[in-house]
Amino acid sequence: MLIDEIDRDILRIVQSNGRMTQRELGSAVGLSANAAGARLQRLVDKGVITRFVAQVDHSLLGRPMEASIDVWLTDDRDRAPLTELVKADDRIVECFHLTGPLDFRLRARIASAEDLNDLLSTMRNNSGVRQTDSRLILEQIPTTYRGRASTTNKSALGSGL
């Protein structure tokens, strides 16, 4: 997908502040409000921006700790019990099905070590999980789009960008 430097700037900016007005966005990238809004809408229409979300402070909701959990299933062909648990348990905030020696990697928001132990026990007892390996996350380093875009599909956004 071919995008220019202004589009890359827009992507970086809206990742840190998705509620910015078109006027503020235009000022930040050197365009009028209407031109910035049109570029932003084109990035949405073409699927580059897939959604705008709220970032939640889980510690204010009683879950100040975060854990990464590697999961090995008893039968790696039967993922249904684990996927049902992932959808039902709101402590699990991300789930990745992976290649390699483990089957899944989860990210969970938890209230305490006891809460993590409860989640792990639930997984092992009811979800076809053979083994888990968990670690507490000490710090998350924010990342955003860094401006590298594929140039293999030059017509994907069309002209006018």
N, C-alpha and C positions, 0 to 999 in steps of 0.2 A: 504494500500500500504506500503510495507516494504522498507524503505530507511535507510541508515546508517548516521553516524555523518558527513562524508565528503559530502554526498548529501545535508544534511541540511545546511552545511556551503556554498555550492555552491548556494543553493536557496537564502540564506540570502545575499550573495555577489551580485548575478546578479539582485536582486531587487533594489539594490542601484546603480549599475553600469552595465547595460545591454550591454554596448559597450566595456567592458574589453576584452583584448585579451586572447586567450587560455593560452599563456605563463604567463600572469599576474594572471589569475585564478588559474593555476596550482601552481604557486609560493605561492599564498595565502592559498591554501588548502594542500600543501605538496605533490603535484603530478607533473608528467611531463606534458607538454603542451598537448601532445596527449591523455594522460589518462584523464586529466580534460575535454578536448574537447569531448571525448567519453562519459563520464558521463553526461555532459551537453546535448549532443545530445540524449542520452537515456531518460533523463528526458523530453525532448521535444517530442520524438517519443511516449512515453507512456502517453502523455497528462498532465503531472504534470505541465510543463510550457506550457501555451497555446499561448502566444504571447509576443513579445518584443515591447514596446511602448516608445514614447517620452513624457516626462513630460513637459508641456508647462507653462510658466509664464504668466498667463492671464492678470496680471496687465500691462505688457508691450504691450498687445493687446487692452488696453482700458477698461478692465473689472476687476478692482481691488477688487471688493466686491464679496462675496459669500453668498448665502442664502440657507437655508433648508426650503422646503415648503411642508407642509402636505396637502393632497388633499382628499376631500370627493366628490364623484360624485352624481349627481342627481339620476341616475339609475346605480347602480354598475354592472349591467349586460352589459351596453353599454360603453365599454372602448374605442371604436374606435376613437371618436373625440379627446380624450386626447392623445391617442397614436400617432395619426397623428400630433398633435401639438408638442409633444415631439420630434418626428423625424424631424420636419420642423424648429423648433426654436433652433438656435445654442447657445442660452443662457442656455438652459437646458443641463447639462453635465452628469447627472445620473438620472435614474428613477427606482423606486422599487415598485412593486405591493406587498402589504402586507396583512397579516392576522390582525385581531383586528379591532378596531373601525374606523380607517381611511382606505382609499382605496389605496392611493399612497403616497410615499415620494419622492420628487424631490430635486436635488441639482442644483443650477443655479449660473452661473457667470454673474455678472451684473456690469454696469458702475456706477450706482448711485441709491439712494432711488427712484428717479423718474422712472428709468429703471425697478426696481422691481415692482413698482406700475403698470407700463404699462404691464409687463408680467402677473401679477395677474389679471388685468382687461381683458386681452386677454383670459386668462384661463376661467374666470367666464362667459364671454360673448359668447364664441365660442366653448367651449370644453366640455359641459355637466358637468361643475364643479359647485357644490352647495355651497361649502365652502372651504376656504383655511386658513391655519395658518402658518405664515412665521416667520422666525428668521434669523438674520444676523449671520454668522459664524465668530467668532473673531479670531480663530486660529485652524489650523489643525495639529494634532500631528501625525507625520509619524509612520506607523506601517509596519512591514514586517513579513514574515513567521518566526515563533518562534520555529520551530523544532518538533512540535507535529504531528506525522503522525499515521494514523490508522494502526494497525497491523492485521486487519481482512482479508486483501487480500495479503498474503505474496508472492504470485507468480506473482503479477501484473507487476513488473519490471523485473522479470526473474532473472536468476543468473548472476553473473559478476559485481554486484554493490558493 
